[in-house]
Amino acid sequence: MRGKVLEARVRQSGRGFLNANIPPGRLREFCPLDGAGEKALEMAIRLLALSARAHARILKVARTIADLGACDQIQTKHIAEAVQYRSLDRDDRK
């Protein structure tokens, strides 16, 4: 796992900054989604009534998950996993 994390950090550094520091105006540039991923994200935002800030966080987490899998494009499975983490985080606050 350590090797995967180090490789993901190299991928992120190659973009100029770590995923957590992606400027809001450049999210779509660094977090490209395929059509199915876009639909999955839109559905999650509607069903969970997520804010724009939550939307950005999900994209950044999905970008990190994709980096760990050495994927250039964020896929539906990455979005689903990021939304699941978001849901777990919200459940812990109750």
C-alpha positions as CSV (number, residue, x, y, z in Angstrom):
1,M,0.0,0.0,0.0
2,R,2.9,2.4,0.8
3,G,4.1,2.0,-2.8
4,K,0.6,2.9,-4.2
5,V,0.4,6.0,-2.0
6,L,3.9,7.1,-3.1
7,E,2.9,6.6,-6.8
8,A,-0.3,8.5,-6.2
9,R,1.6,11.4,-4.7
10,V,3.9,11.5,-7.7
11,R,0.9,11.6,-10.0
12,Q,-0.5,14.5,-8.0
13,S,2.8,16.4,-7.9
14,G,2.9,16.1,-11.7
15,R,-0.3,18.2,-11.8
16,G,1.4,20.9,-9.8
17,F,-0.3,20.4,-6.4
18,L,-1.9,17.8,-4.2
19,N,-5.5,16.9,-4.8
20,A,-6.6,18.5,-1.6
21,N,-5.2,21.8,-2.9
22,I,-6.9,21.8,-6.4
23,P,-8.3,25.3,-6.9
24,P,-12.1,25.3,-7.2
25,G,-11.9,26.9,-10.7
26,R,-9.8,24.0,-11.9
27,L,-11.7,21.0,-10.5
28,R,-13.1,20.0,-13.8
29,E,-9.7,20.2,-15.5
30,F,-8.0,17.9,-13.0
31,C,-11.1,15.8,-12.1
32,P,-12.4,14.7,-15.5
33,L,-15.5,12.4,-15.4
34,D,-16.9,10.1,-18.0
35,G,-20.6,10.3,-18.7
36,A,-21.6,7.7,-16.2
37,G,-19.5,9.3,-13.5
38,E,-21.1,12.6,-14.2
39,K,-24.6,11.1,-13.8
40,A,-23.6,9.2,-10.7
41,L,-22.3,12.4,-9.1
42,E,-25.4,14.4,-10.1
43,M,-27.6,11.7,-8.6
44,A,-25.7,11.7,-5.3
45,I,-25.8,15.4,-5.1
46,R,-29.6,15.4,-5.6
47,L,-30.4,12.4,-3.3
48,L,-28.1,13.5,-0.5
49,A,-28.8,17.2,-0.9
50,L,-25.1,18.0,-1.0
51,S,-23.7,21.5,-1.1
52,A,-21.2,22.8,-3.7
53,R,-18.5,22.4,-1.1
54,A,-19.4,18.7,-0.6
55,H,-19.4,18.3,-4.4
56,A,-15.9,19.7,-4.6
57,R,-14.7,17.4,-1.8
58,I,-16.2,14.3,-3.4
59,L,-14.4,15.2,-6.7
60,K,-11.1,15.6,-4.8
61,V,-11.5,12.3,-2.9
62,A,-12.6,10.5,-6.1
63,R,-9.5,12.0,-7.9
64,T,-7.3,10.5,-5.1
65,I,-9.0,7.1,-5.3
66,A,-8.4,7.1,-9.1
67,D,-4.8,8.1,-8.5
68,L,-4.3,5.2,-6.1
69,G,-5.6,2.9,-9.0
70,A,-3.3,4.7,-11.5
71,C,-6.4,5.9,-13.5
72,D,-6.2,9.1,-15.5
73,Q,-10.0,9.6,-15.6
74,I,-12.3,9.4,-12.6
75,Q,-14.7,6.5,-13.1
76,T,-18.2,5.8,-11.7
77,K,-16.7,3.4,-9.1
78,H,-14.4,6.2,-7.8
79,I,-17.3,8.5,-7.4
80,A,-19.4,5.8,-5.7
81,E,-16.5,5.1,-3.2
82,A,-16.0,8.9,-2.5
83,V,-19.7,9.4,-1.9
84,Q,-19.7,6.4,0.4
85,Y,-16.9,7.9,2.4
86,R,-18.8,11.2,2.6
87,S,-21.9,9.4,3.9
88,L,-19.8,7.6,6.5
89,D,-18.3,10.9,7.6
90,R,-21.8,12.5,7.9
91,D,-23.0,9.4,10.0
92,D,-20.2,9.9,12.4
93,R,-21.2,13.4,13.2
94,K,-24.6,12.4,14.5
